[in-house]
Amino acid sequence: MSSTGEKPGIGTYTCTNCGEQVKLDDNTDTLPPCPVCHKTEYRP
């Protein structure tokens, strides 16, 4: 599980609340709040 503000690395992360996917393209990218529901927990 990853949270907003973490830098979990390149990959696609799925919001645990609504299922929206966020893609990070760089190891230095930080997970944002979910763009749909604004929750902060993701699963890989």
mmCIF file of the N, C-alpha and C atoms, coordinates in Angstrom:
data_MODEL
# 
_entry.id   MODEL 
# 
loop_
_atom_site.group_PDB 
_atom_site.id 
_atom_site.type_symbol 
_atom_site.label_atom_id 
_atom_site.label_alt_id 
_atom_site.label_comp_id 
_atom_site.label_asym_id 
_atom_site.label_entity_id 
_atom_site.label_seq_id 
_atom_site.pdbx_PDB_ins_code 
_atom_site.Cartn_x 
_atom_site.Cartn_y 
_atom_site.Cartn_z 
_atom_site.occupancy 
_atom_site.B_iso_or_equiv 
_atom_site.pdbx_formal_charge 
_atom_site.auth_seq_id 
_atom_site.auth_comp_id 
_atom_site.auth_asym_id 
_atom_site.auth_atom_id 
_atom_site.pdbx_PDB_model_num 
ATOM 1   N N  . MET A 1 1  ? 0.848   -1.169 0.000   1.00 0.00 ? 1  MET A N  1 
ATOM 2   C CA . MET A 1 1  ? 0.000   0.000  0.000   1.00 0.00 ? 1  MET A CA 1 
ATOM 3   C C  . MET A 1 1  ? 0.899   1.239  0.000   1.00 0.00 ? 1  MET A C  1 
ATOM 4   N N  . SER A 1 2  ? 0.520   2.230  -0.779  1.00 0.00 ? 2  SER A N  1 
ATOM 5   C CA . SER A 1 2  ? 1.259   3.482  -0.848  1.00 0.00 ? 2  SER A CA 1 
ATOM 6   C C  . SER A 1 2  ? 0.303   4.629  -0.563  1.00 0.00 ? 2  SER A C  1 
ATOM 7   N N  . SER A 1 3  ? 0.858   5.723  -0.094  1.00 0.00 ? 3  SER A N  1 
ATOM 8   C CA . SER A 1 3  ? 0.036   6.870  0.267   1.00 0.00 ? 3  SER A CA 1 
ATOM 9   C C  . SER A 1 3  ? 0.495   8.120  -0.469  1.00 0.00 ? 3  SER A C  1 
ATOM 10  N N  . THR A 1 4  ? -0.403  9.090  -0.574  1.00 0.00 ? 4  THR A N  1 
ATOM 11  C CA . THR A 1 4  ? -0.080  10.391 -1.155  1.00 0.00 ? 4  THR A CA 1 
ATOM 12  C C  . THR A 1 4  ? 1.182   10.940 -0.493  1.00 0.00 ? 4  THR A C  1 
ATOM 13  N N  . GLY A 1 5  ? 2.079   11.485 -1.309  1.00 0.00 ? 5  GLY A N  1 
ATOM 14  C CA . GLY A 1 5  ? 3.316   12.056 -0.806  1.00 0.00 ? 5  GLY A CA 1 
ATOM 15  C C  . GLY A 1 5  ? 4.494   11.105 -0.876  1.00 0.00 ? 5  GLY A C  1 
ATOM 16  N N  . GLU A 1 6  ? 4.234   9.812  -1.034  1.00 0.00 ? 6  GLU A N  1 
ATOM 17  C CA . GLU A 1 6  ? 5.316   8.837  -1.149  1.00 0.00 ? 6  GLU A CA 1 
ATOM 18  C C  . GLU A 1 6  ? 5.838   8.796  -2.579  1.00 0.00 ? 6  GLU A C  1 
ATOM 19  N N  . LYS A 1 7  ? 7.049   8.276  -2.735  1.00 0.00 ? 7  LYS A N  1 
ATOM 20  C CA . LYS A 1 7  ? 7.667   8.093  -4.046  1.00 0.00 ? 7  LYS A CA 1 
ATOM 21  C C  . LYS A 1 7  ? 7.896   6.596  -4.245  1.00 0.00 ? 7  LYS A C  1 
ATOM 22  N N  . PRO A 1 8  ? 6.836   5.855  -4.607  1.00 0.00 ? 8  PRO A N  1 
ATOM 23  C CA . PRO A 1 8  ? 6.948   4.390  -4.683  1.00 0.00 ? 8  PRO A CA 1 
ATOM 24  C C  . PRO A 1 8  ? 7.644   3.859  -5.926  1.00 0.00 ? 8  PRO A C  1 
ATOM 25  N N  . GLY A 1 9  ? 7.972   4.732  -6.868  1.00 0.00 ? 9  GLY A N  1 
ATOM 26  C CA . GLY A 1 9  ? 8.670   4.293  -8.070  1.00 0.00 ? 9  GLY A CA 1 
ATOM 27  C C  . GLY A 1 9  ? 7.764   4.255  -9.291  1.00 0.00 ? 9  GLY A C  1 
ATOM 28  N N  . ILE A 1 10 ? 8.358   3.951  -10.434 1.00 0.00 ? 10 ILE A N  1 
ATOM 29  C CA . ILE A 1 10 ? 7.639   3.905  -11.705 1.00 0.00 ? 10 ILE A CA 1 
ATOM 30  C C  . ILE A 1 10 ? 6.583   2.804  -11.664 1.00 0.00 ? 10 ILE A C  1 
ATOM 31  N N  . GLY A 1 11 ? 5.400   3.120  -12.183 1.00 0.00 ? 11 GLY A N  1 
ATOM 32  C CA . GLY A 1 11 ? 4.346   2.118  -12.239 1.00 0.00 ? 11 GLY A CA 1 
ATOM 33  C C  . GLY A 1 11 ? 2.970   2.746  -12.214 1.00 0.00 ? 11 GLY A C  1 
ATOM 34  N N  . THR A 1 12 ? 1.961   1.897  -12.215 1.00 0.00 ? 12 THR A N  1 
ATOM 35  C CA . THR A 1 12 ? 0.575   2.338  -12.157 1.00 0.00 ? 12 THR A CA 1 
ATOM 36  C C  . THR A 1 12 ? 0.020   1.958  -10.797 1.00 0.00 ? 12 THR A C  1 
ATOM 37  N N  . TYR A 1 13 ? -0.606  2.912  -10.146 1.00 0.00 ? 13 TYR A N  1 
ATOM 38  C CA . TYR A 1 13 ? -1.148  2.724  -8.804  1.00 0.00 ? 13 TYR A CA 1 
ATOM 39  C C  . TYR A 1 13 ? -2.651  2.956  -8.837  1.00 0.00 ? 13 TYR A C  1 
ATOM 40  N N  . THR A 1 14 ? -3.396  2.118  -8.140  1.00 0.00 ? 14 THR A N  1 
ATOM 41  C CA . THR A 1 14 ? -4.854  2.144  -8.163  1.00 0.00 ? 14 THR A CA 1 
ATOM 42  C C  . THR A 1 14 ? -5.385  2.630  -6.819  1.00 0.00 ? 14 THR A C  1 
ATOM 43  N N  . CYS A 1 15 ? -6.270  3.610  -6.857  1.00 0.00 ? 15 CYS A N  1 
ATOM 44  C CA . CYS A 1 15 ? -6.883  4.135  -5.645  1.00 0.00 ? 15 CYS A CA 1 
ATOM 45  C C  . CYS A 1 15 ? -7.682  3.024  -4.966  1.00 0.00 ? 15 CYS A C  1 
ATOM 46  N N  . THR A 1 16 ? -7.485  2.854  -3.655  1.00 0.00 ? 16 THR A N  1 
ATOM 47  C CA . THR A 1 16 ? -8.195  1.802  -2.937  1.00 0.00 ? 16 THR A CA 1 
ATOM 48  C C  . THR A 1 16 ? -9.658  2.167  -2.702  1.00 0.00 ? 16 THR A C  1 
ATOM 49  N N  . ASN A 1 17 ? -10.014 3.430  -2.894  1.00 0.00 ? 17 ASN A N  1 
ATOM 50  C CA . ASN A 1 17 ? -11.395 3.863  -2.671  1.00 0.00 ? 17 ASN A CA 1 
ATOM 51  C C  . ASN A 1 17 ? -12.246 3.739  -3.932  1.00 0.00 ? 17 ASN A C  1 
ATOM 52  N N  . CYS A 1 18 ? -11.771 4.318  -5.054  1.00 0.00 ? 18 CYS A N  1 
ATOM 53  C CA . CYS A 1 18 ? -12.622 4.374  -6.252  1.00 0.00 ? 18 CYS A CA 1 
ATOM 54  C C  . CYS A 1 18 ? -12.081 3.597  -7.450  1.00 0.00 ? 18 CYS A C  1 
ATOM 55  N N  . GLY A 1 19 ? -10.823 3.135  -7.375  1.00 0.00 ? 19 GLY A N  1 
ATOM 56  C CA . GLY A 1 19 ? -10.264 2.356  -8.479  1.00 0.00 ? 19 GLY A CA 1 
ATOM 57  C C  . GLY A 1 19 ? -9.601  3.175  -9.565  1.00 0.00 ? 19 GLY A C  1 
ATOM 58  N N  . GLU A 1 20 ? -9.569  4.494  -9.423  1.00 0.00 ? 20 GLU A N  1 
ATOM 59  C CA . GLU A 1 20 ? -8.887  5.351  -10.399 1.00 0.00 ? 20 GLU A CA 1 
ATOM 60  C C  . GLU A 1 20 ? -7.405  4.993  -10.419 1.00 0.00 ? 20 GLU A C  1 
ATOM 61  N N  . GLN A 1 21 ? -6.805  4.997  -11.621 1.00 0.00 ? 21 GLN A N  1 
ATOM 62  C CA . GLN A 1 21 ? -5.395  4.651  -11.743 1.00 0.00 ? 21 GLN A CA 1 
ATOM 63  C C  . GLN A 1 21 ? -4.560  5.899  -11.992 1.00 0.00 ? 21 GLN A C  1 
ATOM 64  N N  . VAL A 1 22 ? -3.410  5.940  -11.316 1.00 0.00 ? 22 VAL A N  1 
ATOM 65  C CA . VAL A 1 22 ? -2.453  7.030  -11.479 1.00 0.00 ? 22 VAL A CA 1 
ATOM 66  C C  . VAL A 1 22 ? -1.152  6.393  -11.929 1.00 0.00 ? 22 VAL A C  1 
ATOM 67  N N  . LYS A 1 23 ? -0.563  6.930  -13.005 1.00 0.00 ? 23 LYS A N  1 
ATOM 68  C CA . LYS A 1 23 ? 0.681   6.380  -13.534 1.00 0.00 ? 23 LYS A CA 1 
ATOM 69  C C  . LYS A 1 23 ? 1.831   7.312  -13.183 1.00 0.00 ? 23 LYS A C  1 
ATOM 70  N N  . LEU A 1 24 ? 2.892   6.732  -12.598 1.00 0.00 ? 24 LEU A N  1 
ATOM 71  C CA . LEU A 1 24 ? 4.102   7.489  -12.314 1.00 0.00 ? 24 LEU A CA 1 
ATOM 72  C C  . LEU A 1 24 ? 5.165   7.079  -13.324 1.00 0.00 ? 24 LEU A C  1 
ATOM 73  N N  . ASP A 1 25 ? 5.780   8.070  -13.962 1.00 0.00 ? 25 ASP A N  1 
ATOM 74  C CA . ASP A 1 25 ? 6.737   7.815  -15.037 1.00 0.00 ? 25 ASP A CA 1 
ATOM 75  C C  . ASP A 1 25 ? 8.201   7.911  -14.608 1.00 0.00 ? 25 ASP A C  1 
ATOM 76  N N  . ASP A 1 26 ? 8.438   8.335  -13.363 1.00 0.00 ? 26 ASP A N  1 
ATOM 77  C CA . ASP A 1 26 ? 9.808   8.544  -12.908 1.00 0.00 ? 26 ASP A CA 1 
ATOM 78  C C  . ASP A 1 26 ? 9.927   8.134  -11.443 1.00 0.00 ? 26 ASP A C  1 
ATOM 79  N N  . ASN A 1 27 ? 11.088  7.653  -11.052 1.00 0.00 ? 27 ASN A N  1 
ATOM 80  C CA . ASN A 1 27 ? 11.295  7.243  -9.665  1.00 0.00 ? 27 ASN A CA 1 
ATOM 81  C C  . ASN A 1 27 ? 11.195  8.398  -8.677  1.00 0.00 ? 27 ASN A C  1 
ATOM 82  N N  . THR A 1 28 ? 11.288  9.643  -9.173  1.00 0.00 ? 28 THR A N  1 
ATOM 83  C CA . THR A 1 28 ? 11.208  10.802 -8.281  1.00 0.00 ? 28 THR A CA 1 
ATOM 84  C C  . THR A 1 28 ? 9.798   11.379 -8.216  1.00 0.00 ? 28 THR A C  1 
ATOM 85  N N  . ASP A 1 29 ? 8.839   10.818 -8.982  1.00 0.00 ? 29 ASP A N  1 
ATOM 86  C CA . ASP A 1 29 ? 7.452   11.301 -8.947  1.00 0.00 ? 29 ASP A CA 1 
ATOM 87  C C  . ASP A 1 29 ? 6.813   10.967 -7.604  1.00 0.00 ? 29 ASP A C  1 
ATOM 88  N N  . THR A 1 30 ? 5.991   11.881 -7.114  1.00 0.00 ? 30 THR A N  1 
ATOM 89  C CA . THR A 1 30 ? 5.284   11.712 -5.847  1.00 0.00 ? 30 THR A CA 1 
ATOM 90  C C  . THR A 1 30 ? 3.822   11.406 -6.123  1.00 0.00 ? 30 THR A C  1 
ATOM 91  N N  . LEU A 1 31 ? 3.254   10.453 -5.382  1.00 0.00 ? 31 LEU A N  1 
ATOM 92  C CA . LEU A 1 31 ? 1.830   10.138 -5.553  1.00 0.00 ? 31 LEU A CA 1 
ATOM 93  C C  . LEU A 1 31 ? 0.976   11.341 -5.137  1.00 0.00 ? 31 LEU A C  1 
ATOM 94  N N  . PRO A 1 32 ? 0.053   11.764 -6.016  1.00 0.00 ? 32 PRO A N  1 
ATOM 95  C CA . PRO A 1 32 ? -0.854  12.855 -5.677  1.00 0.00 ? 32 PRO A CA 1 
ATOM 96  C C  . PRO A 1 32 ? -2.093  12.302 -4.977  1.00 0.00 ? 32 PRO A C  1 
ATOM 97  N N  . PRO A 1 33 ? -2.929  13.178 -4.398  1.00 0.00 ? 33 PRO A N  1 
ATOM 98  C CA . PRO A 1 33 ? -4.249  12.694 -3.970  1.00 0.00 ? 33 PRO A CA 1 
ATOM 99  C C  . PRO A 1 33 ? -4.989  12.186 -5.209  1.00 0.00 ? 33 PRO A C  1 
ATOM 100 N N  . CYS A 1 34 ? -5.888  11.239 -5.046  1.00 0.00 ? 34 CYS A N  1 
ATOM 101 C CA . CYS A 1 34 ? -6.645  10.709 -6.180  1.00 0.00 ? 34 CYS A CA 1 
ATOM 102 C C  . CYS A 1 34 ? -7.333  11.859 -6.909  1.00 0.00 ? 34 CYS A C  1 
ATOM 103 N N  . PRO A 1 35 ? -7.178  11.932 -8.253  1.00 0.00 ? 35 PRO A N  1 
ATOM 104 C CA . PRO A 1 35 ? -7.806  13.019 -9.011  1.00 0.00 ? 35 PRO A CA 1 
ATOM 105 C C  . PRO A 1 35 ? -9.335  12.931 -9.054  1.00 0.00 ? 35 PRO A C  1 
ATOM 106 N N  . VAL A 1 36 ? -9.902  11.784 -8.721  1.00 0.00 ? 36 VAL A N  1 
ATOM 107 C CA . VAL A 1 36 ? -11.352 11.610 -8.773  1.00 0.00 ? 36 VAL A CA 1 
ATOM 108 C C  . VAL A 1 36 ? -12.001 11.806 -7.399  1.00 0.00 ? 36 VAL A C  1 
ATOM 109 N N  . CYS A 1 37 ? -11.537 11.034 -6.407  1.00 0.00 ? 37 CYS A N  1 
ATOM 110 C CA . CYS A 1 37 ? -12.203 11.060 -5.090  1.00 0.00 ? 37 CYS A CA 1 
ATOM 111 C C  . CYS A 1 37 ? -11.374 11.767 -4.006  1.00 0.00 ? 37 CYS A C  1 
ATOM 112 N N  . HIS A 1 38 ? -10.128 12.127 -4.333  1.00 0.00 ? 38 HIS A N  1 
ATOM 113 C CA . HIS A 1 38 ? -9.238  12.875 -3.428  1.00 0.00 ? 38 HIS A CA 1 
ATOM 114 C C  . HIS A 1 38 ? -8.781  12.083 -2.198  1.00 0.00 ? 38 HIS A C  1 
ATOM 115 N N  . LYS A 1 39 ? -8.959  10.758 -2.228  1.00 0.00 ? 39 LYS A N  1 
ATOM 116 C CA . LYS A 1 39 ? -8.440  9.923  -1.142  1.00 0.00 ? 39 LYS A CA 1 
ATOM 117 C C  . LYS A 1 39 ? -6.923  9.766  -1.328  1.00 0.00 ? 39 LYS A C  1 
ATOM 118 N N  . THR A 1 40 ? -6.265  9.123  -0.392  1.00 0.00 ? 40 THR A N  1 
ATOM 119 C CA . THR A 1 40 ? -4.799  9.134  -0.396  1.00 0.00 ? 40 THR A CA 1 
ATOM 120 C C  . THR A 1 40 ? -4.129  7.756  -0.351  1.00 0.00 ? 40 THR A C  1 
ATOM 121 N N  . GLU A 1 41 ? -4.902  6.661  -0.447  1.00 0.00 ? 41 GLU A N  1 
ATOM 122 C CA . GLU A 1 41 ? -4.301  5.327  -0.379  1.00 0.00 ? 41 GLU A CA 1 
ATOM 123 C C  . GLU A 1 41 ? -4.367  4.638  -1.744  1.00 0.00 ? 41 GLU A C  1 
ATOM 124 N N  . TYR A 1 42 ? -3.244  4.045  -2.127  1.00 0.00 ? 42 TYR A N  1 
ATOM 125 C CA . TYR A 1 42 ? -3.148  3.342  -3.417  1.00 0.00 ? 42 TYR A CA 1 
ATOM 126 C C  . TYR A 1 42 ? -2.589  1.948  -3.212  1.00 0.00 ? 42 TYR A C  1 
ATOM 127 N N  . ARG A 1 43 ? -2.926  1.056  -4.144  1.00 0.00 ? 43 ARG A N  1 
ATOM 128 C CA . ARG A 1 43 ? -2.283  -0.252 -4.194  1.00 0.00 ? 43 ARG A CA 1 
ATOM 129 C C  . ARG A 1 43 ? -1.583  -0.362 -5.547  1.00 0.00 ? 43 ARG A C  1 
ATOM 130 N N  . PRO A 1 44 ? -0.486  -1.140 -5.598  1.00 0.00 ? 44 PRO A N  1 
ATOM 131 C CA . PRO A 1 44 ? 0.244   -1.268 -6.881  1.00 0.00 ? 44 PRO A CA 1 
ATOM 132 C C  . PRO A 1 44 ? -0.581  -1.974 -7.934  1.00 0.00 ? 44 PRO A C  1 
# 
